Each structure stands twice: as structure tokens, then as C-alpha cells.
Amino acid sequence: MDPFPFPTTLEEVVGLVKRLYQPGSPQELSQIQATLQVVQRSSEGWKLADSLLGINDELLQFFGALTFTVKLNSDSESVTEEDVPILRDRLIGWLINVASTNSSQMVIKKLCSTSVVFFLRFPESWQNLIRHVVCSLCLGRVVPVEELERLPTSDLLLRKADSRSKITALWFTAILVEEVGKVDGKNVKNLRFHDRIRSNVDEAVLLIWDSIAGSYIDEAGNRSSECDTRLVREGIKTFQSWVFYSLRAILDSTHTFPELKRLTTPVLNWMAHPDMFDVACEVITDILTHYFTFLTPEDESCLAGIIVSPWALERYELLTSGDGDSEESLQFGRLIVAYSEATVLKIARNWDKQQSRTLMKMLHGMLKVPGWAMAEEEISGTTFEFWSSFAEFLLDPEGIDEDQLGIVLMAGKKEILQAVEEFWRKIRIPGGHQSQSWLSWTKDQRDGFMTFRKDVADLVEVVYGVLGAELFRRLVNQVLGALFQADEGSDVVWEDVEASLFCLNSLSDSLSEEPEEDESLEILFGGKLFVILADFGNHIPIKARQTAVSLIGSYSAFFERHSDFLPTVLNFLFISISTPTLARSASKSICSLCASCRGTLTGELSTFLYQYEIFSATSTADDIAKERVLCAISYVVQALPSDEEKLGPVKRLLGFVEQDVQECLSLVAQQNEEAKEVALLALRCLISIGRGLQVPEDVPILLPGEGPPQPRSFWERGDGLVVQRRLLDIVRTLVISLHEDGEVVDAACAVFRTGFAETTPGPFVFAPQVITGFLLERANNGVRIESVLSTGCTMVSSHSTDGSPDISTEVMQFMEFIMTLVERMQDPQTDPEASQSVVEFLNRMLSRYVNILVQYQPTERMQMLFGFVLNALAVREPLVKKAAATFWATFVSLADQPPPVQAAIDGVVAMCGTALAEKLVWGVGGGAARSEVDSLAEPLKRLVARQVKAKTWLSTALSRDGFPSPNLTDKSKTRFLNSVISLRGKRGTNQIVKEFWLSARGSEFDYAS
């Protein structure tokens, strides 16, 4: 599409503006907007704004006001000192004009906003801006600034003004503090804006008072029957803007606004007005929540009286009846909660007072509102903050006299326990005839209900600190009571059981090992609950089984202490994994139990293997569940006392994986796209087995070289070696069958990494030459070079600790590959991901295999490699640059190496010193991004601290004209060099470097300071 021609007449501009606000293609509208922006920024923009505002059209007037804003933001520097007051008065004149006509709210507010932008650009030219706007609007003319002192006070002028003028003044006043509130008050340059607000607060209070109290409420607090509710609403909203500006001002500076507090009582009085309740209630609730100290004792007393008044009780009855789910009812509920949370100490101190009893009754009543939480009613979800705060207060009851403490705690625990029971009823999943409710809910309603349950779980965890074992015992008894009903011939109310188990689940991390708690758990897990749940012939809601499954995994520490309860729950879990909706949660719990209780479960190993065999044979077997259960069984295999005993189970586990391999090969033969997913599943299963076989961190082990000489590992000979070969065969078969697919290679590398974490031999601890051969075979084929080198990095790290086997031969093989790769790339920018992997690998070599790096032959290739890493300091990609900076910071600091190696290191540093200094100076001298400066500062500090020639190298780099930046003078570069050298890498160097970077980008700093 050709660009729109530049408009040359007002009519053409008007046409474009109207087209901009009509439907059209995004490309067309974008071009129109771009054209109009050019017009707005042109020298004729000021005249255009006046012309558009003079047309009786809402969109054109809005665009005219917008044009003023654009010019103020883009061209304010061109306004001369003489023109500034003229421009200010033009804006006030237009504000009077649009306020006195039938212009829309959108236009008036935009002009108010534009006038505020003028103030932000020229704050010194507008001292008494609120009074100036108020007087001009009230008198219907632009009042000269010098006339303001001779006019009657603003409150007298406002009494005779019309509502439209007052509302316009309120909009201007609200927008003013909202925009100034966005300005950083901690910046000294911005204090002038906040000082101006401080000096205008009295005028703002007069304006707001007139709108919410002046004409409508007499000294006795009685309201006139006649009032402009729109004016009152805007007055209250403006009050809200000023209150929260004052909160920000207190946080950012020493400014306070006590004058505003006289407006609170009139706002409180408006809450009982049916048309004002929502706006008045919102501002009072916000003050209670965020700025309670704003309220005076008189305000708090007034609010307390309102909350327990007949008017409030009537609203409360409507709220809790189930018919009050309107937004206003929710607002009233939030007000009660906010007030109760803000005055929790007062409530606790005065249990015997009517106000406290009334508030607690209201709070409990909100939890009894009919309907499902968040799906059919929202008010119960607003109370969490209060009950959490109340519980936290009871945990640390400050300000309570010793003689009252016992009474307060007893009464408080009673209230908390009652609240938990009420929440417990609210979290029950709809069942039976109510299940239709669940089916009819939208996704948002279901999500809301489930979020409510999570919030209840969090609350139960908090209140456990107050109620302790009493809460735990009560929840267990609720489960037992429900099962007892079945013994009496009644049906089990599984919704009740599930709710109790859900709450118990939330307490798993809070429990200690106190006997009383263990006794309750013994009753729970030793009873018939899980026997009943394991009988899938029973019609039990799936959610009850899901929660029971999660509960078992959460209490793995209990089963570690009481292994005699394991058979029952594990039987239930293994039966559950065959149910698709339970498979993942059941497998997670199995994994948790086997990890914690591996030593006591070795006798069950054959059973576990049999149950997995049955599960994996089902067509609906969940992939993640398969991985988790294999990991769980492997935990138990790891606990067997000898490698010989582990052999058989490991073979069985590999046999399961080989079944997946055969399925994969069959799908490959059929050219079925699902072959890759089956291959990845098989490899993930191997990874899970490898992780499960790892020795736990808390098990003491002998490092290589400790203790008596060890014979060849079981896994390096005979049947053990056969297992390793099977493992390697599985990995190779899948990689080759899937034609070296990248994701499959990544998963294969992850299989090898499971063995790197081991310090003792095992089936997944492959010989370094085996791993190196597999990895380099892939890399030489150009497959997943980053993954291959990353895996190589991990292997090098795992063989760099004291006593670990030396893998110099394998590292040298990687070096040959890296040399070839670097020769092919030449520039690290060619392939940043591969370059990062190369540098990371070299980093890992520095701790033990630096000799291979610095003594590499031929020397020319070694020099090429170091040049590559030097150039990596200047690439665009931050991760490559950071890896290179880490390399050089470590390399220039290497010391105390064997003499031939140290000599080679020193030779490389001498060879690269000048170039390294140049790269670092370029980076910290403006070439790098600001976020990269700290990374580059590190090698610079180490260079200066460890290398005697560092000053010479840096001086050479800084001596070039215009380098590293034309913004840097010779004097500033000399100051930088002297400062860095004098600090010798000590504290403060980073700040010097950052200031140098900023100077290079155009800012000046005094380095001498």
C-alpha cells in the first residue's frame, strides 16, 4: 500500500482523523497514525491543536488535546520563556470552553491530562495551579495569575459554581496527583514536583470538601435532600487519589498531608447513601488495607459505629442470605474483613465487648453463605487474610496483659477452630445429587473453587501453629467418624473424608515427630481406610482416592519411621496406577515412599517388579507414571547390600525398557511418526532408573584412593559388564534407528549424565572412553554439538575432583574435535551456541587438565584457539561473552602449577596480554551492554591483581585515539587506568569500571573521588 499523502489543509487532516477512528485494516490504520504523528510534530502542530479543539466533534476535539500533549512532549524546548504563560492560558481557556459546552468526559479529561503534562514540562511557571484552574472555571474566563490574590477564596467561589465546572476541576486535581505520583520522589531533580503538590494541598482540600460536604452535610452530619450524586462521586474519587498519593509521598520523602484527614468523616457518612456506597466503601476499604494510620481515632470510632449499625446489619443479612452476591454486597464483605484485619489487636483485647462479638459473628457468617465457594459465592474467599492475620497474632500476642493472655488465647483458639470447620465444609467436592453442580460449572468456576481449596490448605498450615495436635487429631477423627458410620449401616460420606484428608495433606510439612501426632497417624494408616480405597469395586469418588494417594506421598517420613504400615498403602498405590486419572499422583507417591524407605522395602522388590510388569502391559499405562515407578523400584534396588544382588533386578528393569525399544523399532519399520515418542520414553525410563540407582547423598562412601586397594568393579567385568553393554546397546540402537534425531541424542546424553553424579562404580557409571567415543561420534556427524560438549563438560568436572580417575586421553580427544570445530567456525559469532559450548568446555579443563590446553601441539593451533576465546569477549551474545570472561578471569589467575605447565601458562598470558587488555577495555569502555559490565570487570580485576605487566597492556590499549570511545578524553582514560591499578582488583573496582562505561556512553564522572 502506498503511503498516505501528507495533508496540506485542515480538511485533509480532519478526514484522516475520522478515518483513524473508523474500522480498517491494521496496516491502513498504522499508516494513517504515522502520517498524523508527523503532522502533530510539525511546526504547525500548535495551530492544528487549536483548530481541532474549535470543531464541535468529540473525536476531533480529543485529537486536538492529544496534539497539544504530543507537542509538549516532543517540542517543549522550542517554547520561549515569553510563550510559556501564553500556552498555559490557552490550555486553561480550552478547558473552560469544553467544560461549559456539551463536550464529552473523554475530551475534558484529555485536556486535564494535557494541562498536567504542561505542568510537568514547566513547573516553575505554574505555582498555584489548582486555585488557578478552580478560579478560571468558576468565573468562566482565564484569570490572570496576578489577579488570583484579589479574588474571593476558592470555597466562596465554588459555592456559586455549577457542577460541571467543579467536576472538571476535580478531574484536573486527581490527574495531577496521579501523574506526579508516578515521578520518582527519591530523585532530587523531581522534588520540585512534589513540593508543588505540597503547596497546593489546601486548595485541593477546599475543592474536595465542597463536592462531598460543603453543600450537602450540615454541622450535625445531616444530608440535604438535594445533591448532585455525580459531583459527590467524583469528589470521593479525587479524595482517594490524594490519599494514596500521600501514602507514596510518605514512603518516598518526608512529606505528610494531615489536611486531607478532615475529609474522611464526610466520606464515611456517604456510605449509607445507596448511590454512593460503592465508591465510598471502596476508598475506605483501600485505606484500611493499605494505609490504616491515615484514619484518626475519631474516624476509626465513626467507622466502628457504622459497621455495627442497623444499616450495616441489614446489609450483612442480605450478604449472608445467599441473595446478596452483587458487587456491592462483596464490597461490604471486603470492608468488614479489611476493618477486622486492621483492628485485630483491638478485637482480641475486647472479647467481651459487643463490637468484637458482632465482628466475629459476621466473619463466621461469611463462611456459611450458601453456595459453592468462588463458583456460586465469592465472599468466603475474601476472609483468608483476616484469619491468617488472626492466627499470626495468636502465635505472637503482643500488647496483651499477662492476666488477660490466657483468656485471649483460649477464646482465639476457639474462634480459629470454628473457622477451620467452616472452611472444611466449603472445600468439599460436590458429590451425589450435587455432582451436577460440578458438571455445570465453567472452567473459570472450577479453577476458582480449586484455588479456594489451595488457600484453605495454606490457612490450615498457618493455624496449625496455634491449634497444634488438637487440629490434627480432630481431622483424623473426622475421617474415622465417617468410616464408623459405614459400620453402623450408613453410607460413607466420601466428600467429608476427602475434605479431611485434603487438610491433613497440607499439614505434612508442619508436623514434628511428637508421639501424639504419630499416634494419630498410626490410627489413620493402620485402619481400614486404605483397604476400602484399594477395593475399586466400591463406588468411591475418584477425588477421594486422588487425595488419599497424595496424602501417602506427603507422609513418607512417617512411613520411614513406621515401616509396618507400608504394605497396605503401597498395595493401594500400585493398584491405583492402573487407573489413568490416578496414575501420575500414585506413581509420585510410590516414588516418594521408595526414596525414603528404600532400606526397609528390599524384601518387596519382587512384588514391585511384578506389579510394574502388569501395569506396563496395559494399553493405558501413563508414560510419566512408568518413569516414576521405574525410578521408585530403582531406589529399592540401590538399597540392596551387594552388587551381585542388584544384578537380577537391574536386568529385569532393562528388560522392561527393551520392550519399549522393540515397539520403537517396529514403528520405525512402519515409518510411524510415534516411533520417536516411544524412543524418548525408553530413554527417559533409563534416565529414571539411573537416578534411582544413584547412592543417596547421606550415605558415607569411600572416595577413590581411600581405604585398601579395590579390585576391578563388578560392573566392569563378567555379568556386570554385560549389563553395561546392554545399556549402551539400547542407547545406540535408539539413536541410530531414529537417524541421529537431536532430541533423541539429547536424551541419550542425559542417560550418561546420571552416572557422572556417582563416586562409586555402578551400572550407569560407564568408562570415560566409552562415553567419549559415543559423544564424539555424534559430534563428528554434526549432531547436537552443544549437547555433546555440555555432556563432555559434565564428564570433565566429575573427573576433576581429588582422587577421581585421570581422563587426559579423553580430554585430548575432545580437544582435537574442538580444534577442528574452531578452525571451521573461525569467528565465534558464526555459531554463538557452539562457541559458548567450546568456551565452557575449556573452562572445565582449567581445574585439572590445563596442561593439555597450554601444551597442545602444534603451537599454531593452540594460538588460534586462544585467539578464538579472546574474540568471544566481543560477540553480541551475552552468554558467550560471560563464558569467555569467566575463562580469562580464571586463566590469568592460575598459579602454583607444575613448573613446565606454569611456564606454558605464563607464556600464553604474555602472548595474549595486549589483546586481552584491548578486548576488556573495549567492553568496559562502552562496547558491551551495561548488564555485561560486571562480567567483564572480573577478568580485568584478576589481570591487574595477578599480572605485573597489566598496566603496560592496559595503557597500550587506552593510548589509541578515539578508543574505546570518542567520548573519552586522554585525561579520563588516565584517571581510569590509575584508579584501577591502585585498587589492584580490590573492592571498588566494579564501581570504577561502571563509571568508565557510563563516561564512554556520554556521562562524566570524577574517578579521583
Secondary structure as UniProt FT lines:
FT   HELIX           10..20
FT   HELIX           26..41
FT   TURN            43..44
FT   HELIX           45..53
FT   HELIX           58..75
FT   HELIX           76..78
FT   TURN            81..82
FT   HELIX           83..100
FT   TURN            101..102
FT   HELIX           105..121
FT   HELIX           123..125
FT   HELIX           129..139
FT   HELIX           145..150
FT   HELIX           154..160
FT   HELIX           163..180
FT   TURN            181..182
FT   TURN            185..186
FT   HELIX           188..190
FT   HELIX           191..209
FT   HELIX           210..214
FT   TURN            215..216
FT   TURN            219..220
FT   HELIX           229..252
FT   HELIX           258..263
FT   HELIX           264..269
FT   HELIX           270..272
FT   TURN            274..276
FT   HELIX           277..290
FT   HELIX           292..294
FT   HELIX           297..307
FT   HELIX           310..320
FT   TURN            321..322
FT   HELIX           327..342
FT   HELIX           344..349
FT   TURN            350..352
FT   HELIX           354..366
FT   TURN            367..368
FT   TURN            374..376
FT   HELIX           379..382
FT   HELIX           384..395
FT   TURN            398..399
FT   HELIX           402..426
FT   HELIX           432..434
FT   HELIX           435..440
FT   HELIX           443..467
FT   HELIX           469..487
FT   TURN            488..489
FT   HELIX           494..506
FT   TURN            507..510
FT   HELIX           515..526
FT   HELIX           529..534
FT   TURN            536..537
FT   HELIX           542..554
FT   HELIX           556..561
FT   HELIX           563..565
FT   HELIX           566..576
FT   TURN            577..578
FT   HELIX           580..597
FT   HELIX           598..600
FT   HELIX           602..604
FT   HELIX           605..617
FT   TURN            619..620
FT   HELIX           623..638
FT   HELIX           643..669
FT   TURN            670..671
FT   TURN            673..674
FT   HELIX           675..692
FT   TURN            697..698
FT   TURN            704..705
FT   HELIX           714..716
FT   HELIX           718..737
FT   TURN            738..740
FT   HELIX           742..756
FT   TURN            763..764
FT   HELIX           768..780
FT   TURN            781..782
FT   HELIX           785..798
FT   TURN            802..803
FT   HELIX           808..825
FT   TURN            828..829
FT   HELIX           832..845
FT   TURN            846..848
FT   HELIX           850..854
FT   HELIX           859..871
FT   HELIX           872..874
FT   HELIX           878..891
FT   TURN            892..893
FT   HELIX           899..922
FT   HELIX           923..927
FT   HELIX           930..932
FT   HELIX           933..946
FT   TURN            948..949
FT   HELIX           950..958
FT   TURN            961..962
FT   TURN            966..967
FT   HELIX           970..983
FT   TURN            984..985
FT   TURN            987..988
FT   HELIX           989..1000
FT   TURN            1001..1002
FT   TURN            1007..1008
//
